[in-house]
Amino acid sequence: EEADRKGGFREKTKYPEKVMVWLGACAEGLTTPIILENGMMDAEVYINKVLPIALECGDKMLGSDWTYQQDGARPHTHHLTQEWCAKHFPDFIPEKRWPPNSPDLCPLDYSLWNKLAQCMNWDRITTKATLIAEIKRSVTKVDKKKI
């Protein structure tokens, strides 16, 4: 125990539990986080689970005059995703106007996820369920001014 407190020993799970989190951000704050417990997303999941929430949150936070932007990840660039976005969002930046080969070219990847991690109480996380609960709690704690 003493060595552990001093950083001498650390346990590491060989196959840790994972989840995938989708989160949108705008000047008015963060959207509802979408937790994909199996850690996988394809175009079908993105269209059916993520985009309707993104649209609902965008309209609620920004009204009817806003632009949806996404990176170049495969579920985002799929032709059905592009069609859905063109049909439903007030405006959006299509794949053709986004830099090629940019699955992670997004400010969220370099700043917001770090802020979210800093808001998390890592001692509370002992199971997948507590991880998900802590992610949801932490989203509400991120300072809107830092977005």
C-alpha positions as CSV (number, residue, x, y, z in Angstrom):
1,E,0.0,0.0,0.0
2,E,2.7,2.5,0.9
3,A,4.6,1.8,-2.3
4,D,1.4,2.2,-4.2
5,R,0.8,5.7,-2.6
6,K,4.3,6.8,-3.5
7,G,3.8,5.7,-7.1
8,G,5.9,2.6,-6.9
9,F,3.3,0.1,-8.0
10,R,0.5,0.6,-10.5
11,E,-2.1,-1.9,-11.5
12,K,-3.0,-1.9,-15.2
13,T,-5.9,-3.8,-16.6
14,K,-4.8,-5.9,-19.6
15,Y,-8.1,-5.4,-21.5
16,P,-9.7,-2.2,-20.1
17,E,-13.4,-1.4,-20.6
18,K,-13.9,1.1,-23.4
19,V,-16.7,3.3,-24.6
20,M,-16.9,5.8,-27.5
21,V,-18.2,9.2,-26.8
22,W,-19.6,11.7,-29.3
23,L,-19.9,15.2,-28.2
24,G,-20.7,18.4,-30.0
25,A,-19.6,21.9,-29.0
26,C,-20.6,25.4,-29.9
27,A,-20.4,28.9,-28.4
28,E,-23.4,28.1,-26.2
29,G,-21.8,25.1,-24.6
30,L,-21.7,21.3,-25.1
31,T,-24.3,19.0,-26.5
32,T,-25.7,15.9,-24.8
33,P,-22.9,13.3,-24.9
34,I,-23.8,10.2,-26.8
35,I,-22.2,7.1,-25.3
36,L,-21.6,4.1,-27.6
37,E,-21.0,1.3,-25.1
38,N,-19.5,-1.1,-27.7
39,G,-17.0,1.5,-28.7
40,M,-17.9,1.2,-32.4
41,M,-19.5,3.6,-34.9
42,D,-20.3,3.2,-38.5
43,A,-22.4,5.4,-40.8
44,E,-25.7,3.7,-39.8
45,V,-25.0,4.3,-36.0
46,Y,-23.9,7.9,-36.7
47,I,-27.0,8.7,-38.8
48,N,-29.5,7.0,-36.4
49,K,-28.1,7.7,-33.0
50,V,-25.8,10.8,-33.3
51,L,-27.1,13.1,-35.9
52,P,-30.7,13.4,-34.6
53,I,-29.2,14.5,-31.2
54,A,-26.8,16.8,-32.8
55,L,-29.7,18.5,-34.7
56,E,-31.9,18.7,-31.6
57,C,-29.1,20.2,-29.5
58,G,-28.1,22.6,-32.2
59,D,-31.6,23.9,-32.7
60,K,-32.1,24.2,-28.9
61,M,-28.9,26.0,-28.3
62,L,-28.6,28.1,-31.5
63,G,-32.0,28.4,-33.0
64,S,-32.4,27.9,-36.8
65,D,-29.3,29.7,-38.1
66,W,-26.2,27.5,-37.5
67,T,-23.7,25.3,-39.4
68,Y,-22.9,21.7,-38.6
69,Q,-19.2,20.8,-39.0
70,Q,-17.6,17.4,-38.7
71,D,-14.2,15.9,-39.4
72,G,-13.3,13.4,-42.1
73,A,-13.9,10.2,-40.2
74,R,-15.5,7.5,-42.4
75,P,-19.0,7.6,-40.7
76,H,-19.0,11.3,-41.4
77,T,-18.0,11.1,-45.1
78,H,-20.3,8.3,-46.0
79,H,-22.7,9.3,-48.8
80,L,-25.8,8.6,-46.7
81,T,-24.4,10.7,-43.9
82,Q,-23.8,13.6,-46.3
83,E,-27.3,13.3,-47.7
84,W,-28.8,13.2,-44.2
85,C,-26.9,16.3,-43.2
86,A,-27.8,18.2,-46.4
87,K,-31.5,17.4,-45.8
88,H,-31.8,18.1,-42.1
89,F,-29.3,20.7,-40.8
90,P,-29.8,24.4,-41.4
91,D,-26.4,24.4,-43.0
92,F,-23.4,22.1,-42.9
93,I,-19.9,21.8,-44.3
94,P,-19.9,18.9,-46.8
95,E,-17.1,16.5,-47.3
96,K,-16.0,18.3,-50.5
97,R,-15.2,21.5,-48.5
98,W,-13.2,19.7,-45.8
99,P,-9.4,18.9,-46.0
100,P,-8.7,15.4,-47.4
101,N,-7.4,12.7,-45.0
102,S,-8.5,14.5,-41.9
103,P,-10.3,12.0,-39.6
104,D,-9.0,13.9,-36.6
105,L,-8.8,17.5,-37.8
106,C,-11.0,19.1,-35.2
107,P,-10.4,21.5,-32.3
108,L,-12.3,19.1,-30.0
109,D,-9.5,16.5,-30.4
110,Y,-6.9,18.9,-29.2
111,S,-8.5,20.9,-26.4
112,L,-12.0,19.9,-25.3
113,W,-11.3,16.3,-24.6
114,N,-8.4,17.3,-22.3
115,K,-10.7,19.8,-20.5
116,L,-13.3,17.1,-20.1
117,A,-10.7,14.6,-18.7
118,Q,-9.6,17.3,-16.2
119,C,-13.2,17.6,-14.9
120,M,-13.5,13.9,-14.3
121,N,-13.0,12.3,-10.9
122,W,-10.9,9.3,-11.9
123,D,-11.2,7.7,-8.4
124,R,-14.9,7.2,-8.9
125,I,-14.4,5.1,-12.0
126,T,-14.4,1.4,-11.2
127,T,-16.7,0.0,-13.8
128,K,-18.0,0.8,-17.3
129,A,-21.2,2.1,-15.7
130,T,-19.3,4.5,-13.4
131,L,-17.1,5.6,-16.3
132,I,-20.3,6.5,-18.3
133,A,-21.8,8.3,-15.3
134,E,-18.6,10.3,-14.7
135,I,-18.4,11.3,-18.4
136,K,-22.0,12.6,-18.3
137,R,-21.3,14.5,-15.0
138,S,-18.1,16.0,-16.3
139,V,-19.7,17.3,-19.5
140,T,-21.8,19.6,-17.3
141,K,-18.7,20.8,-15.5
142,V,-16.7,22.0,-18.5
143,D,-16.5,25.8,-18.4
144,K,-18.3,27.3,-21.4
145,K,-15.7,30.0,-21.7
146,K,-13.1,27.4,-22.4
147,I,-14.9,26.0,-25.4
